[in-house]
């Protein structure tokens, strides 16, 4: 009795692109929207693990407060900025593609912020499927950043914003500033 090969998975009515892994195995390559969906779930689990470990009071209110603080889009974009410094060219290309995926958000929310958060989630989904060691690195970064206060996070966000902005024009007054310290 011969076994039938399973049909090729379809995505919006067409076959997904495939990649060879191992000797004969063929697996579909998920699109960035699917990676972001997976990454959102994986990141939420990491956040909840860290919130459980750090919650010393045992109150659900404190668990929720820390979880929402670590899962909001502003925190995800900060993490993306931190992690992109060590990203490979493939990861940077994935982030760029995921950032360009249209996302539906509320009328009063910042579209660019949510697109960057979607890019971060796409990167997390990619790491979950293809590079677990980078996912472990993310967990370590998340653990270190979770200990910071809101003021310290704002200062870190400013540091990354200043470090990644374009250089000021020659006419702008230069103020003496110290270069940002490496986070890790």
C-alpha positions, 0 to 999 in steps of 0.5 A, a space after each residue: 500500500 503506497 502512501 499519498 503525499 500530502 497536498 502542498 499547503 495553500 496560501 490565499 489560493 496559491 502554493 507557499 514557497 518552499 525550502 529544503 531542510 535536511 535531506 528530503 524534507 520540504 517545508 513551507 516558508 511562512 510569509 511575514 504576516 504569519 511570522 508576525 502572528 507567531 512572533 506575537 504569541 511567542 513574545 507574549 509567552 516570554 513576557 508572561 514567564 518573566 512577569 511570573 518570575 519577577 512578581 514578588 507580591 503575588 498580586 494579579 494586578 502587578 502581573 498584569 501591569 508588568 506584562 502590559 508594560 513589556 508587551 506594548 508597542 513602544 517597548 517592542 520598538 525599543 527592543 527592536 532597536 536594541 536587537 537590530 545592532 547585532 542583526 544579520 542582513 537576512 534579519 534586517 531584510 525580514 524586518 524591512 519586509 514586515 515593517 511594510 505590511 499594512 496593519 489596522 490600528 485605531 484612529 488615534 494610534 501611531 501607524 509607524 510605531 505599530 508597523 515597527 512592532 509588527 516587524 519586531 514580532 515577525 523577527 521573533 517568529 523567524 527566530 522561533 522557527 529558525 534560530 532558537 539561540 537568538 530567541 534565547 538572546 531576546 529572552 536575556 535582553 528582555 530580562 535585563 530591560 524588564 528590571 528598568 524603571 519607566 524613567 530609565 526606559 525613556 532615557 534608553 529610548 532617547 539614547 537609541 533615538 539620538 544614536 540612530 537619527 541622521 547627523 545634524 546639519 552643520 548649521 545646527 548648534 552642536 552640544 557636547 554629549 556623551 556617546 551611548 553606552 552599550 546595553 549589554 
